């Protein structure tokens, strides 16, 4: 693999690896809660604290494939830097959701809604990249620079809650 290609995916790979570490943390928290309240066996039912950890972990696991697909699609088809920024924001929001779910479930709602907005942003970036590909095929016009400028300009707006 040449350095130019590697340079185009390195930020996406870093965000993906950070998300893997975060998934490990969630799994460790679930295992710890299971051992604390259920002995050495892993059961689906248990105390309220275990139920919350289990549900928060399951919700994060369910959304993880969607996050990865939109992150890589947006980064490869549109622009790597805004996609990586949005990916890091999603990981922060997912951590907030997980911790909020362990407290009161109402505390996790903002993290959930914010995460959906970030996924939507990554999805729209992916669609823009696909649209640009077809514009190149049909009309020979490349709008990649415009898309990168718009994505880079809009991505800081993700910080607004």
N, C-alpha and C positions, 0 to 999 in steps of 0.2 A: 504494500500500500504506500503510495507516495505521500509526501508531507502536506501537500495542498489538500488532498482528500481527507487526511487525518485532521488537519486544521479545521475542516468544515464540520467535523462531528465531535471534536473533543469536548466542547462545552455540554453537548447533549449527553455524552458518555459520563461526564462528571456528575451531572444532575441525576442520571439514572443510578449511578453507584451510591450517591447520597440517599436516594430513595430506598435502595436495598438495605442500607444501614438502618434507616428509619423503620423499615419493615421488621428488621431483626430486633429493634428496640420494642416494637409493639408485641412481637411474638414472645420476647423475654418477659415482658410485663404480664402477658397472659399466662405464661408458664409459671411465673412466680406466684401470681394470684391463685392459680389452680393448686399448686403445692401447699400454699398457706392455708387454704380453706378446705381442700378436698383430699389432703394426704398426698400420696405419691401417684395417684391415678388421675388421669385427665377425664373429666366428665363435663357434659354440656350444662348440667344444672349445678347450682350451688348457692352461695350467698349472694346478696344484692350487689356487693362489690365485684364479685366474680362475673356476674351477669352483665354488669356495665362494661367491664374490661373486654369480655367476650364479644359483646355486641359492637362496641367501638372498633375492635380489631376486625370483626367480620365486615363492617361497613367500609372500612379502609381497604380491605382486601378486595371487596367487590368493585370498588371504583378504580383500583390500580391498573388493570389492563386498559381501560379507557384513557387514563392519564398517559400511560406509556405510548399508546398509539398516536394520540393527538400531539404529544411532545415531539416525537420523532418525525411525524408527518409535517408539522409546522416548521420544525428546524431544517429538514431536508428540502422541503418544497418551497418554503418562503424565506425565512431568515433565521439563522441560528441564534444570534444574540438575544433578540426579544423572546424567542421560544425558551431559551435557557433561563432568562430572567423570570418569565411566567412560570416555568417549572419550579424554580426555587421558591417563588411566592406560593405556589400550590403546596409545596412541602411544608412551609411555615404554617399555612392555613390548615393543612391536614394535622399537623402537630397540635395546633390550637383546638381543632375539633376533637381530637382524641383525648386531650387533657380535659377539655370542657365536658366531654361526655362522662368522664370519671367523676366529676363533681355533680352538678345538676345538669340534666339533659337540656334544659333551656339555654345553658351557657354555650352549648355546641352549635346552636342554630346559626349564629352569625358566621362561624367557620364553614359550615356546610354551604350556606348561600354564597359566600365569597369563593369557595372552591368551585362551585358550579359556574360562576362568572369567569373564572380563570380557564376552566375547561372549554367554555364557549369561545373565549378569545383564541385559544390554541386551535380549536376547530375551524374558526373563521380564517385564521392564518393558513391552515391546510387547504381550505376551499379556494382561497386566493391563489395559492401556489398551483393548484390543479387548473384553475381557470387560466392562469398565465401560460401554462403548458399548452392548453388547447388554443389560446390566442396565437402562440408561436406557430403551432401546426397549421392553423387555418389562415391567418392573416400575415404571419411573419413578423408580428410586432411583439417585442419583449418589454414587459412592464415590471421586470424584476426590481430595478432600482427604485421605482415609485412605491412598490409594495414594501420593500425594505425600509424606506423612509417613513411610510405611514405606520408600519408595525413598530418601528423604533420610537416614533413619536407617541403612539397610543399606549405602549406598554407601561410607562410610568403611571398612567391613569389607573392601573390595577391596584396601586397603593391606596387609592381612595376607598374607604370602607363602604 
